[in-house]
Each structure stands twice: as C-alpha cells, then as structure tokens.
C-alpha cells in the first residue's frame, strides 16, 4: 500500500466515523420524539484491487423500525400508540400510503386528526361498513370528526315485556265491558299500569301510559294513551283524546305463553312523530305484575362533548345524553420487511421495492397489534447506548486522523529528501 493509499484509507475511515457520529446526534436529538425510530450505521470493507492495494470502509444506514418503543399515557384522547405490529396510515391531503408509528394526532380547525407534520390520519367510514382492501389503499378516507349535535330521531320500534298476574282479582276477577281502559270513561278499571318514553320528530319526549287489563281468564287488553291527555285533576281517566292503540292478547293458561293466534305487536302513532311498533311477544302469565322491559328507540337532539377511540380503533363521538356515534375505524398497515421501508422523516415511511407490498387491516385482526388511546409510543433510542457509540466514534475518528497525520509526516520526509 502506498503512502497516498494509506492517507486515502484513513480519510474513508474518518468519513465513516463522521457518518456514525451524525447518526448518534440525530438519535440523541430525537430521543424524546414520539414514534422516532433509532438510526444505525453499518460498516463494510471497501477493496479496490488485489494484493496490498489501498481499500477503506463504506457505510450504509439502517433504521430500527421494528423495535417497539414504550407506550406512555397522555391527557389527549386522540393520541394513539400501537402495541404490536402495524403502522398508522396518514395522508398529506393528496397522496396516501405514508406509514408511521407516531400517534400524536390532534384535531385541526377542520376537524381532521393530524400529526405535527400536518398529515391526516386515515381509516374507514363506519357509515359504509368496514371493508378493508388487504392489498391496497382503496376505501381509505381522512378521518374528520364532526362536532355537530346528534340530530333527533323519532321512535319507530319498541318492546314491552311483562309478566301478568294470572290471579288478578278486581271485583269480579275480570274487568267488565264498558269500564275498560279502552272505553276511556271515568269508571275505567285496569289490572296494571306503567309508562314508556318515546320521542317525536323534533326529539321531544312523549310519555305513553300503558295499561294491561284482564278481561277473561285467558285474555288481556293492552291499551296505550298519551300521558299529556290525562285528566289533569285525577291524572288518569278520562283522557282528553282516545287511546293511541289497543289490542287483546290471548294466552295459554297452562303454559302462560301467548297462543299461536294471539297478536304479538301493537302499532302506536306517536303524536307529532312516527308509527311506533311495540313488540309484545315476550308477554307471559305468571305471578305479580312485573315489567321486565319497556323501551323504545329514538333520541332527542344532543350536543357533542368529546371524542373517544377504542382499542379496536373505533373513533366515536360522545354526546351529553350519554350516547355515542361510531364514525370511523382507524386503519393499520404493515409490510413483509419493515426494515426496508423508505424513510420520509424520522417517524414516517413509505413502501419500497425491498419492503414488499402494503397489507391493510385494523387493530387486533390478521396479526396487527392493538391500539392504545390516550398514549404515545416513545422513541426507541437508548441514551446510554448512544453515548457509548459517540465515544467509540470519537476514538475511531481520532485513530484514523493519526494514520492520516503519520502519512502526511512521511510525505514531508520524502519531499525533503536530498542527494
């Protein structure tokens, strides 16, 4: 190896250690960056020819993408961490397919969940059903959270399930005709009474009085009134308007079940609302009058009070009435060789020819990890390891510089040789 070759080799060594030191600097500066993946440097021998020809060293960068960072809790419900395999998919508003483990998402002024770089979190709309395309990005949308109030929904279906007292004995054991609740007279009698809350078209509550009355040993009448029509003085009969609906149920007194020919539902027109179909198929004869279930669908208007994201990645809005509405399912992605992804930043990556094709799914499915809300995956940088790398790089750089200095001194001797 010539003197010049020695100097060239030491220069390549200094360059390699400089690259190593730059990697250490990046890692230390991003040790507190959520989702940051540690960068490393690989060294390889460079040989330019046979024999004792000068060579050197070349470097290549690696990123420890697959190393899990520690999830830590935060105060933001939109901060997300992945425990296990997978990446969040984000978009710059035009291009899709960016992958990241950094889940510091916050809602912007348009309602999109964005990371600090302005990229939008992507997922599937729950309105159209969650149908991921495993080997493509089709169907993905930017997750935009609406804070519009929950609109009112008129009641359309309900359930009334009760046990009727088969031993009921009101005067003559059964209520006589012309004094039934359906007759709406002051002398009306009944065996049992309860109330249900339904919702009209504007979301206002409509209280329904439900009367059950034994008319024969195997026959019971079910009658429904609008509570607002009740006699204000007696809070009962007569009501100001006729019953909203009435029907007679037929029972098998041996089993207590409805007979095959008995009605099993009752249609009630809710004032200023829709027709309410009340399921009565669960009615039975038994002991004391007991209501097991008296409920309807529908809801009043309600203001949004916050956003929640489940471990399955379901993005839902919480409303002040205690209800929720599912909006999106957060998408996760993975590739066969994550280490070969192309870095865009220290926390974002794109697919490369060596990484393999993107596989898309959601948390907890097909090998994907689970999502932890109100958490962030911390950097996988170990400060102690980086400081050790820094010292090693410094010492190796110094040693290479000594080789260069020695070669330079030898060249001075050669240049100054005299006859």
C-alpha positions in Angstrom: 0.0 0.0 0.0 1.4 3.4 -1.0 1.6 6.4 1.3 -1.2 8.0 -0.7 -3.2 4.9 -0.3 -2.7 4.9 3.5 -4.0 8.5 3.6 -7.0 7.7 1.4 -7.9 4.8 3.6 -7.7 6.9 6.8 -9.9 9.6 5.1 -12.6 6.9 4.4 -12.4 5.9 8.0 -12.9 9.5 9.2 -15.8 9.9 6.8 -17.4 6.7 8.1 -17.0 7.7 11.8 -18.4 11.1 10.9 -21.5 9.4 9.5 -21.7 7.3 12.6 -21.5 10.5 14.8 -24.2 12.2 12.7 -26.4 9.2 13.3 -25.8 9.4 17.0 -26.5 13.1 17.0 -29.9 12.5 15.2 -30.8 9.8 17.7 -30.0 11.8 20.8 -31.8 14.9 19.5 -34.9 12.8 18.8 -34.8 10.7 22.0 -38.0 12.4 23.2 -39.7 12.4 19.8 -42.8 10.1 19.9 -42.6 7.3 17.3 -39.0 8.1 16.3 -37.0 5.0 15.3 -33.3 4.8 16.1 -30.9 5.1 13.1 -27.8 3.0 12.9 -24.7 2.7 10.7 -23.4 -0.5 9.2 -19.7 -0.7 8.1 -18.4 -2.7 5.2 -14.8 -3.2 3.8 -14.0 -1.4 0.5 -11.3 -3.2 -1.5 -10.4 -1.6 -4.8 -8.0 -4.3 -6.1 -5.9 -7.4 -5.4 -2.8 -7.5 -3.2 -2.0 -4.7 -0.9 -3.9 -2.1 -2.8 -5.4 0.5 -0.5 -9.1 0.0 0.3 -11.1 1.6 3.0 -14.6 1.4 4.5 -18.1 2.3 3.3 -21.2 2.8 5.4 -24.9 2.2 5.0 -27.7 3.5 7.2 -30.3 1.3 8.9 -33.4 2.2 10.9 -34.6 0.0 13.7 -38.2 0.3 12.6 -39.4 -3.0 14.2 -38.1 -2.2 17.7 -41.1 -1.3 19.9 -41.0 1.9 21.9 -42.5 2.2 25.3 -46.2 3.4 25.3 -46.8 6.3 27.8 -50.1 7.8 28.9 -51.1 11.3 27.8 -54.0 13.6 28.5 -55.3 13.7 24.9 -57.9 11.1 23.8 -56.7 11.4 20.2 -53.1 10.4 21.0 -52.6 6.8 19.8 -50.0 4.1 20.3 -49.7 0.7 18.7 -48.8 -2.2 20.9 -47.6 -4.9 18.5 -47.2 -4.9 14.7 -48.5 -2.3 12.3 -48.3 1.4 11.3 -50.8 4.2 11.1 -51.7 5.3 7.6 -51.6 9.1 7.0 -52.1 11.3 4.0 -50.9 14.8 3.1 -54.3 15.5 1.7 -53.3 14.5 -1.8 -51.1 11.4 -1.6 -51.8 8.3 0.5 -49.6 5.5 1.7 -47.4 7.2 4.3 -46.8 5.0 7.3 -45.9 6.0 10.9 -45.8 4.8 14.4 -46.0 8.4 15.8 -49.6 8.8 17.0 -49.5 12.4 18.3 -52.8 13.2 16.5 -54.8 16.3 17.3 -58.0 17.7 15.8 -57.3 20.7 13.5 -59.6 23.6 12.7 -61.4 21.5 10.1 -61.9 18.5 12.4 -59.2 16.3 10.8 -57.0 14.2 13.1 -53.5 15.4 12.1 -49.9 14.7 13.3 -47.4 17.5 14.0 -46.3 17.4 10.3 -49.9 18.1 9.2 -50.6 14.6 7.8 -54.1 13.3 8.3 -54.9 10.0 10.0 -56.8 7.6 7.7 -59.4 4.9 8.2 -62.7 3.5 7.0 -66.0 5.2 7.4 -68.4 3.3 9.7 -71.3 4.6 7.7 -70.4 2.4 4.7 -69.3 -0.6 6.8 -65.7 -1.6 7.5 -64.5 -3.5 4.5 -60.6 -3.2 4.2 -58.9 -4.0 1.0 -56.0 -6.0 2.3 -53.5 -5.4 -0.5 -54.4 -1.8 -1.4 -55.4 1.7 -0.1 -58.9 1.7 -1.7 -61.7 2.9 0.5 -59.4 4.8 2.9 -60.6 8.3 3.9 -59.1 11.1 6.0 -60.7 10.9 9.5 -62.7 14.1 10.1 -64.6 14.4 13.3 -67.9 16.3 13.2 -68.9 18.2 16.3 -72.5 18.7 15.0 -75.2 17.9 17.6 -76.7 14.5 17.4 -79.9 15.0 15.4 -83.2 13.9 16.9 -84.6 10.6 15.8 -88.3 9.8 16.1 -89.2 6.5 17.8 -90.2 3.7 15.5 -89.8 0.4 17.4 -90.2 -0.6 21.0 -90.5 -3.5 23.3 -93.0 -4.1 26.1 -92.2 -7.3 28.0 -94.1 -8.1 31.3 -95.4 -10.8 33.5 -99.1 -10.5 34.0 -100.8 -11.6 37.3 -102.8 -14.6 36.4 -104.5 -14.5 39.8 -105.6 -10.9 39.4 -109.0 -10.3 41.1 -110.5 -7.0 40.6 -114.1 -7.2 41.9 -115.4 -9.8 39.5 -112.0 -11.3 38.6 -112.1 -9.6 35.2 -112.9 -6.1 34.2 -116.3 -5.8 32.6 -117.0 -4.3 29.3 -117.7 -0.5 29.1 -115.3 0.0 32.1 -112.1 -1.0 30.2 -109.2 1.5 29.7 -110.0 1.4 26.0 -113.5 2.8 26.9 -111.9 5.9 28.3 -114.5 6.5 31.0 -114.1 7.9 34.5 -115.0 4.5 35.9 -112.4 2.6 33.9 -110.5 -0.1 35.8 -107.2 -1.8 35.0 -105.0 -4.6 36.4 -101.6 -2.9 35.9 -100.1 0.3 34.6 -96.6 1.5 33.6 -95.2 4.3 31.4 -92.8 4.4 28.4 -90.9 7.4 27.0 -90.9 7.8 23.2 -89.6 10.6 21.0 -91.4 12.6 18.4 -89.9 14.1 15.3 -88.3 17.1 17.0 -86.8 15.0 19.7 -89.2 15.9 22.4 -90.3 13.3 24.9 -93.8 11.8 24.6 -94.8 9.8 27.7 -97.0 6.9 27.0 -99.3 5.3 29.6 -99.6 1.6 29.1 -102.5 -0.2 30.7 -102.8 -4.0 31.0 -106.3 -5.3 31.9 -107.6 -8.8 32.5 -110.8 -9.2 30.5 -111.1 -13.1 30.9 -109.1 -15.9 32.3 -107.0 -16.1 29.1 -107.5 -12.7 27.6 -105.7 -9.4 28.5 -106.2 -6.0 26.9 -103.2 -3.7 26.3 -104.1 0.0 25.8 -101.8 2.9 25.3 -102.6 6.6 25.9 -100.7 9.9 25.6 -99.9 10.9 29.2 -100.3 14.5 28.2 -104.0 13.8 27.5 -104.7 12.5 31.1 -107.3 14.1 33.3 -105.3 16.9 35.0 -107.2 16.6 38.2 -107.2 12.8 38.5 -104.0 12.2 36.4 -106.0 9.3 34.9 -109.3 8.7 33.2 -110.9 10.1 31.2 -108.2 11.1 28.8 -108.7 14.1 26.6 -108.3 12.0 23.5 -108.9 8.4 22.6 -106.4 5.7 23.1 -103.4 5.7 20.7 -103.7 2.0 20.4 -105.2 -1.1 21.9 -105.2 -4.9 21.4 -106.2 -8.1 23.1 -103.7 -10.8 23.9 -104.7 -14.5 24.1 -102.8 -16.7 26.5 -102.5 -20.5 27.1 -103.3 -20.6 30.8 -101.5 -23.9 31.1 -98.1 -22.6 29.9 -98.6 -18.9 30.4 -97.4 -18.2 26.8 -99.2 -16.3 24.1 -101.3 -18.6 21.8 -100.3 -19.0 18.2 -103.2 -16.9 17.1 -102.6 -14.0 19.5 -101.4 -10.6 18.3 -97.7 -10.1 19.2 -97.3 -6.4 18.5 -99.2 -3.1 18.8 -98.9 -0.1 16.5 -99.0 3.3 18.3 -99.0 6.6 16.4 -96.7 8.9 18.4 -98.1 12.4 18.4 -96.0 14.6 16.0 -93.9 11.6 15.4 -93.8 8.2 13.6 -95.8 5.0 14.0 -94.3 3.1 16.9 -94.3 -0.7 16.5 -94.3 -2.2 20.0 -93.2 -5.8 20.3 -95.4 -7.7 22.8 -94.1 -11.2 22.0 -92.4 -11.5 25.4 -95.7 -11.1 27.4 -96.4 -14.0 29.8 -98.8 -15.0 32.5 -97.3 -15.6 35.9 -97.3 -14.1 39.4 -97.2 -10.5 40.4 -97.4 -7.9 37.6 -93.8 -7.1 36.7 -92.3 -5.2 33.8 -89.1 -6.7 32.6 -88.5 -4.4 29.6 -90.3 -1.2 28.4 -88.1 0.7 26.0 -88.1 2.3 22.6 -85.5 3.5 20.1 -85.1 7.2 19.1 -83.3 10.1 20.8 -83.5 13.8 21.4 -81.0 16.3 20.0 -77.8 16.2 22.0 -74.6 18.2 21.9 -71.2 16.5 21.3 -68.9 16.6 24.4 -65.9 14.7 23.2 -64.2 12.1 21.1 -63.1 8.6 22.1 -61.1 5.9 20.3 -61.4 2.3 21.4 -58.6 -0.4 21.5 -60.1 -1.7 18.2 -59.6 1.7 16.6 -63.2 2.8 16.5 -63.5 6.6 16.5 -66.7 7.7 18.2 -68.3 10.9 19.3 -69.7 11.1 22.8 -72.8 13.2 23.4 -74.1 14.8 26.6 -77.1 12.4 26.8 -74.6 9.6 27.3 -74.9 8.1 23.8 -72.2 7.5 21.3 -72.0 7.5 17.5 -69.3 5.5 15.7 -67.7 7.4 12.9 -64.5 5.7 11.6 -62.3 2.6 12.1 -58.6 3.5 12.2 -56.7 1.6 9.5 -53.4 -0.1 10.2 -50.8 -1.2 7.7 -47.8 -3.5 7.5 -45.2 -4.8 5.0 -43.3 -8.1 4.9 -39.9 -6.3 5.6 -40.5 -3.1 7.6 -36.7 -2.5 8.0 -36.6 -1.8 4.2 -39.2 0.9 4.2 -38.1 4.2 2.7 -37.8 6.9 5.4 -39.6 10.2 4.7 -38.8 11.7 8.1 -37.6 10.1 11.3 -41.1 9.0 12.0 -42.7 8.5 8.6 -42.0 5.9 5.9 -43.2 4.8 2.5 -43.3 1.5 0.7 -40.2 0.5 -1.2 -39.3 -2.3 -3.7 -37.5 -4.2 -0.9 -40.1 -3.7 1.8 -42.8 -5.6 -0.1 -46.4 -4.7 -0.7 -48.6 -2.9 1.9 -51.1 -5.1 3.8 -54.0 -3.1 5.3 -56.3 -4.1 8.1 -57.3 -2.9 11.6 -56.3 -3.3 15.2 -56.5 -6.9 16.5 -57.0 -8.5 13.1 -54.7 -10.5 10.9 -51.6 -10.2 13.1 -52.0 -6.4 13.7 -51.3 -5.1 17.2 -53.9 -3.3 19.3 -54.4 0.5 19.6 -53.9 2.2 22.9 -55.7 5.6 23.1 -54.5 8.5 25.2 -51.0 7.1 24.8 -47.9 7.7 22.7 -45.2 5.3 21.7 -41.9 6.8 22.8 -38.7 6.8 20.8 -36.7 3.5 20.9 -33.5 5.4 21.4 -31.3 4.4 24.4 -29.3 7.4 25.6 -26.7 5.3 27.3 -26.1 3.3 24.1 -25.8 6.4 22.0 -23.3 8.0 24.4 -21.2 4.8 24.1 -21.5 4.9 20.3 -20.4 8.6 20.4 -17.3 7.8 22.5 -16.4 4.9 20.1 -16.9 7.1 17.1 -14.7 9.8 18.6 -11.9 7.4 19.4 -12.0 5.7 16.0 -12.1 9.1 14.2 -9.0 10.2 16.3 -7.2 7.0 15.4 -7.9 7.4 11.7 -6.7 11.0 11.9 -3.4 9.8 13.4 -2.9 7.5 10.5 -3.5 10.4 8.1 -1.1 12.6 10.2 1.6 9.9 10.1 1.2 9.5 6.3 1.5 13.3 5.9 4.7 13.4 8.0 6.2 10.6 5.9 5.3 12.5 2.8 7.1 15.5 4.2 10.2 13.4 4.7 10.0 12.1 1.2 9.6 15.6 -0.3 12.5 16.9 1.7 15.0 14.1 0.7 18.2 15.5 -0.8 21.1 13.9 -2.6 
